[in-house]
């Protein structure tokens, strides 16, 4: 029976009515699978399904069923519905595996569902509500003061940066307020590589936390503010360290639906967005980087969901790692488009900390099984969650961002 639209008050969801109707409930979204001539792959990729087991939590099928029920008035809003919606990390594994026409709209559907949930009398996670209530003033989801955003940047470096530059280094909230080591290593690396860049004194959150949790009205001001930064600094683009910032700036700011949100916020045009790992790979390919040392360790790489499945940047970090003298790169069983989420995304780290860390611990155990001594990634948010899990389970692994690996041992030719 075809889905009948009865509840037209759910405006964000109703816009996706035709696409939601396309879900056939085949169940392919619950797992990762691939068949080949020499090897087969099959594994649980949905961290939410792996935790809660019930079908409503597994993959996009469960959320699609909820959307259908709400739109047809056969399901009512409840705390149980909100729990299903907000325990999803938005990793995109289900979208990766979908084989029907709803595929490109799945993540947009998740965020539209959350947007509608805010309007209902249901249990939004307290951790999300807490940072949401202050982000309009603090301009970050960490309850930190906006005027302290650049405290990670030594005054000697800050004073040396130009007022105008080709690029703005967009550090992001996590690197600015928590993983300051990643932000500082990035600036030092960019200086070593003689990149023409500066750092904005008025960077705001990229709005990823707001968009991922369905807070469209709040997000609008942030997008409009950050879109004006390149013109203010005479820059042609942004360089990001954070996978979430990269996905948001390069897709949500620049791409039409369902990939982006230009329908709500307009399009950021003529602005290049590049992740640091892409910049390093490009310079390596041009022969512009010279190594002055080595990193003699067996390393395994974790694909951040926002950089990997969301933006399809898989090979750049691996190519950089393979170019570093002394690095022995080994892969986890679940990697690239089949990567297992670190558990931090989609507001889950703030809303359900224990579940988030439990998920991250599963990923750390998988990394341990490779025999690596170092776990690396290209996202400070993944860095934080994986590091916390390493400490929680007393893993012998060391967590290091690729920028932290490469910065001490390179120079510009």
N, C-alpha and C positions, 0 to 999 in steps of 0.2 A: 504494500500500500504506500502510495506517495505521501510524503510529509505535507501536512496541511497547516499553513501559517494562520494562526488565530491570534497570537499575542503580538500585536504590532507595537506595543509599548516598549519592547526591547529593541530600540532603534539600531544600536550598533550590531546586534546579532542578526536583526532582520535584513541588514544590508548583505549578509553572507548567506541568506536563506537558500539560494539556488545551489551554492557550493556545499553547504551542510547536507542538503538533500542527496548529494552524490555519494556519501559514505555508504558503502555496501555492507559494512560490518564483516568484512572478510577476515579480519584479525591479523593481517600481515604486519600491521604497525606495532605489534607487541614485541616482536623479536627482530634481531638482525640476522640476515641470512644471505648467502651467496653461494652459487654452485659453479664449480670450475672443472676443467679436465683433470687437474692434478690434485685439487684439494677442495673441500667444502668448508664453509664457515656457518656456524649457527650459535647464537648466544643471546642472552637477555640484555637488551640495551636500555630499556625503560627503567630508570632508577625508581620511579614512583611505583610501578608495577612490581618491581623486585622487592620493595618494602611492604606494600599494603596488600598485594596479591589479588584482591577483588577486581573483577573485570572492569568496573567503572574507573579504576585508577590506571589501567594498563593501556598505554599508547593513546592514539587519537580516537580510537573507537569509543572508548568510554566517555570522553568529553563530547564527542559528536552526538552520542546518545542523549547526554544531558541537554545539549543545545536543542536537539529535536523535541525532547520532552517539554522544555520551557517554551519553545515557539508554538507548540501545538496545544499548550495548556494541559498537558497530561502529567506534568511534573511541576511542583511548586518549589520556590526558593526555600532553602533551609541551611542550617549550619553544616549539615552533612554534605550538601552540594558545594558549599564554600570550601570545605576541607579538601574535596577532590580537586577543585580548581586551583587552590593556592599551595598544594603540596607538589604540584608539577614544576620542575625546574626549567621548563621551556627549552630543553636541550636540543630538540629537533630530530631526535632519533626516529620517532614515529613518522615524521614528515619524510625523512630520508627513505624509509621503507615503503611508503604508500605507493600504490600502483593505480589509483583512481584519480579522477579529475579534481578532487578536493585537495590534492597534494600541496600545491603552492599556497593554499589559504589556511592551512592547519594552524600555524603559529599565530596568524592574525585572528583566527577563531578563538584560540585560547585567551588572547589579550582582550578580545571583545567580550568574552564571557566574564572576565575579571572586571572589566569596565562596568558591566551591568550589575555585578555583585555589589559594587560600592554603593549603588542606589537602593539596595534592598536592606532589610533589617536582618542581616546575617553576620556571622562571626568572621570578620576580616582579622587575620592574625595580628595580635597586639604589637609585635615587633615592627610590622610594616606600618601600622597606624601611628606608631610613635615617631618614626623618622618622617613619615608623610606630613605630620602636623608641624614639623619645624623646617622642612626643606625649602619652603618659600622664603625663609629668612636666612638660613644657614647656607643654602645653595649646594648642599651635599647631604647624603643620607646617613652620615656618621655622627650627627648631632654635634659636630665641631663648628667653631666659629669661622665664618667665611674669611675674615681678615687674617686667619692663621694658615690659609691655604698654601702659601709659599714658604712656610717655615722650614720645609725640607731643603730648600735651596740656599746654600751658603751665600752670604752677602758678597763675598769676593767674586763668586761666579755671577751672581745676579747683576752686579754693577758692570760686568764685562760684556753682557749681552746687548745686542743692538736694539734700538727702538723700532726699527723696521727690518724685516728679513723675508727670505723666500718662504720659510716654513715657520709655523707656530708649533712648538712641542706641546701637545695637549696631554698633560700627565694623567688626568682623570682623578676621581675622588679617592679610590683605593690606594693608588701610589702616593697621592698627596698627603693623605692623613694616616695611612696604616703602613703600607710597604714603601716607605720612603727610600729604602735601599735600592729599589728598582728605579724610581724616579731619578735619584742622584747618579746611578750607574749609567742611565740613558743619556743624561745631559753630558756627563764626562765622555761617553762614547761619541756622541755627536760632535763635541768639540775636537776630539782626537781625529775624527774623520773629516774635519773642516767643513761640516755642513752649515749652510747659512740659515740659522734658526734663532728664534727667541722664545721666551716664555711669557705668556700673558699674565698680567697682574689681576685680571678680572675674568679668569676662566670660571665657568659654572659647571655643575654636573651636566654631562652630555644628555641626560634625561632617560638613559637606558633603564634605570630602576623604575622610573615612573611609567614608561611605556610597557615594560615587561609585566607590570602589575596593574595595567589598565587605567592609569590615572592620566587620561588624555588632556583634561583641562589644565592641570598643573604643568604638564610637559610643554605646553605651547610656549609659555614665557621663556623657558630654558632654551628651547630650539631657536626661537627668534633672537635671543641674546647671543648665543654662540655663533650663529650664522653671520653676525656682523663683525666678528673678530678678525677674519682675514683682511677685510677692507681697512680696518682700524690700524693694522700692523703692516699693511702693504704686502701681505703674504699671498702666495698662490695656493697654499694648501696647509693641511694639518699632518703632523707626524704623531702617531699614538703608540703607547706601550701597552695599553689595555685592550684586550680582545673585545670587551663590551663596548668601549668607546669607538673602536674601529668599526664594529658592526653598525653601531648607531649613526655615526657620522657618515659612513659610506653608503648605507642602505636607507635607514629611516629618514635622513635629511635629504637624500638625493634621488631615491627611487620611487616610482609609482607603486600603488598597491598591486599585489598583496605583499611585495617585498618591503616596501617602505611606507612612509606616512606623509608623502607630499600632498595627499588629498586633504589632510588636516592642517599642515603647517607650511605649505608651499615648498618649493624646491630650492635647495642650495646649489647654485649653478657655478660653473667655472672655478670650482675649488677642489683640488686634489686631496685625497685622503690616503695615506700610506702608513702601514704598520712598520715599526722599526725593523722587524725581521725581513720585510720586503726590501727595505732600503739597503740593509746589509747584504742581502743576496744580490741585489742589483750591482752594488759596488764591487762585490767579489767577482761577479761575472765580467765586469769591465776591467778587472785587474787593478783596482784602485786601493785595495787593502793589502797590507803586508803583516804577517804574523811575527811577533817578536818573542813568543813563548809557546807553551803547549798546555793542554789540560788532559792529563793522563788518567782518565777514568772511563769506566763502562757506564754509559748514560742511556736512560730510556726517556722518551718524550711523550708527554700528555697533550693531546689535542684539545684546546679550549673549544667549547661548543660554539661560541660566538665567532671565533676565527675559522674553525674547521667547517662543521656542517652548515652554519649560517652564512659564511662568506667564502667557503670552498678554498681556503688557504691551507693546504696540506703539505706541499713539498718544500716551500721556502724554508721553514725551520729545519727540516731534515737536511736540506742541501747545505745550509749554514753549519749545522752540527758536523756533517761529514767533512767539511772543509777545515775544521779546527784540528790542528795537530794534536795527536794523542787521544782523541775521542773515539771510543768504540761504541757505536750506536746500536742498541738492541731494541726490538719492538715488543710492546705488550700484545697479548692475543687480540684484544679489542683496540684497534687503532684506526686513524684516519676517519672515514665516514662511519665506521663502526665503533668509534671511541665511546667509552663509558664516562658519563658526566662526573665532575668532581663533587657535585651536590650543592653548589653554592648559588646557582643562578635562579632567576625567576622570582626573587624575593624569598627563597627558601632559607637561605642562610640567616636572614633576619627574622623570619617568621617561625621557623622550626629548626633551631640550632642543633639539637640532638640528632635528629634525622639527617640533617645536612652533614654532620661529622661522621655519622655512621656510614653514609654513602661514600664519603671521601676515604674512609678507612678501607672500604672494599677496593677502591682504586689503588691505594697504597699497597695493599697486599698483592694486587695484580702486578704492580711495578716491582715489588720484591721478588716475585717469581721469575723475573727475567734474569736475575743475577746481577743487576745493575747496582752500583753504589750511589749513583746520583739520579734523582728524578728532576726533570726540567720541563719548562713550559714557556709560554709567551703571554702570560696574563697575570697581573698581580692579584686578582681576585682568586684565581685557581691557586696561586702561590700561597695565599693566606689559608685557604681551606685545607689544602694538601699538607701544609706545614703543621697546622693544628692537629690533623689526623696522625701525622708522623709522631708528633709528641705524645698524643693520647695513647697510641698503641705501642709506644717506645720502639718504633721502627729504626733500623740502622741507616735507612736512607737519608741522604742530604738533599734538601730542596734548593735549587738554584735556577734563577731565570737565565735564559740564554744570553741576555744582555750582560748579566753579571759574569758569565763565563768568558765572554769575548772581550769585554772592555779592558781588562788588565793586560791583554796579550796582543793588541793590534795597534797599528798606526797607519796613517794615510801615506801612500807612496808619493 
